[in-house]
Amino acid sequence: MLRTKSGPYAQRLAEAGYITIATDASYQGASGGEPRHTDKPVYRTEDIHGMADFISQYPGVDINRSIINNGDGED
């Protein structure tokens, strides 16, 4: 079950045939990580690199043809 804010957006893309990943940013969301409610560009950059590394391991993923959407998918 997708529990992130971007989850429904990722779900719609997956239903259309795309390989997707949805996460909460570090130190945000439902996790218990510390520090809380800290938003720094370096953390976002690390998150994006980690997601790309993770999803690139799946069959069918061509990291050179990938799109990173760091938005929340809200209309």
Secondary structure, DSSP 8 states (H G I E B T S, - for coil): ---STTHHHHHHHHHTT--------TT-TT---SS-S---HHHHHHHHHHHHHHHTTSTT--GGG-----S----
